[in-house]
C-alpha cells in the first residue's frame, strides 16, 4: 500500500518535471522514465500484458522517436557564428534611406 502511494507520487513528480523542463533532452528522458514507471504500475495492478505494451510502445518506441527528432533538431540548428554573420549582413542591408542618401552626396 505504501509502495503504491509512493509510486503514484513519484509518477506525478516526474510528469511535472517532464512537462516543465526547459531542456528538451531532460524532458524526453523523464518521459521515458515515466513510461517505465507506468509499466511498473500496470504490473502492480496485475496487468502484465498492458505493462509490456506500455514499456515497449510508451517508453521504447515513443522515446526512440523523440530522441531521434531531438537529434535532428539539434543537427539542423544554425551555428552561433553563422547566425551572427547572417545578422550582421541583415543589419548592413537595413540602413536608413537618409544614411544612403548622405553617403551618395560625399
C-alpha positions in Angstrom: 0.0 0.0 0.0 2.7 2.5 1.0 4.8 1.5 -2.1 1.8 2.1 -4.3 1.2 5.6 -2.9 4.9 6.4 -3.1 5.0 5.1 -6.7 2.0 7.3 -7.6 3.6 10.4 -6.1 6.8 9.7 -8.0 4.8 9.4 -11.2 3.2 12.8 -10.5 6.6 14.5 -9.7 8.3 13.0 -12.8 5.4 14.0 -15.0 5.5 17.6 -13.7 9.3 17.8 -14.3 8.9 16.4 -17.8 6.3 19.0 -18.7 8.0 22.0 -17.1 11.6 21.2 -18.1 13.2 23.8 -20.3 15.8 21.3 -21.5 14.3 19.1 -24.2 16.7 16.2 -23.7 15.9 16.0 -20.0 12.1 16.2 -20.8 12.5 13.2 -23.2 14.5 11.2 -20.6 11.9 11.9 -17.9 9.1 10.9 -20.4 10.9 7.5 -20.9 11.2 7.1 -17.1 7.6 8.0 -16.7 6.6 5.3 -19.2 8.7 2.7 -17.4 7.2 3.6 -14.0 3.7 3.4 -15.6 4.6 -0.1 -16.7 5.5 -0.9 -13.2 2.1 0.4 -12.0 0.4 -1.8 -14.6 2.4 -4.8 -13.3 1.4 -4.0 -9.7 -2.2 -3.8 -10.8 -2.0 -7.4 -12.2 -1.9 -6.5 -15.9 1.4 -7.7 -17.3 0.2 -7.6 -20.9 -0.6 -3.9 -20.6 2.7 -3.3 -18.7 4.6 -4.9 -21.6 2.8 -2.8 -24.2 3.4 0.4 -22.1 7.1 -0.4 -21.8 7.5 -1.3 -25.4 5.4 1.4 -27.1 5.1 4.1 -24.4 8.7 4.2 -23.4 10.7 2.3 -26.0 9.3 3.3 -29.4 8.0 6.7 -28.5 11.2 7.5 -26.6 13.3 6.5 -29.5 11.3 8.6 -31.9 11.5 11.6 -29.6 15.3 11.3 -29.2 15.7 10.9 -33.0 13.6 14.0 -33.5 15.6 15.9 -30.9 18.9 14.9 -32.6 17.6 16.1 -36.0 16.5 19.4 -34.4 20.0 20.0 -32.9 21.8 19.0 -36.1 19.8 21.4 -38.2 20.2 24.4 -35.8 22.4 27.1 -37.2 25.7 27.6 -35.5 26.2 30.8 -33.5 28.9 32.1 -35.8 26.8 31.6 -38.9 23.8 33.2 -37.2 26.0 36.2 -36.1 27.3 36.7 -39.7 23.7 36.4 -41.0 22.5 39.0 -38.5 25.4 41.3 -39.4 24.6 41.1 -43.1 21.0 41.8 -42.4 21.9 44.9 -40.3 24.2 46.2 -43.2 21.4 45.9 -45.7 18.8 47.6 -43.4 20.3 51.1 -43.5 18.0 54.0 -43.3 17.3 55.8 -46.6 18.7 59.1 -45.2 22.0 57.3 -44.5 22.2 56.0 -48.0 21.5 59.5 -49.5 24.1 61.1 -47.3 26.7 58.6 -48.4 25.9 59.3 -52.1 26.5 63.1 -51.6 30.0 62.7 -50.3 
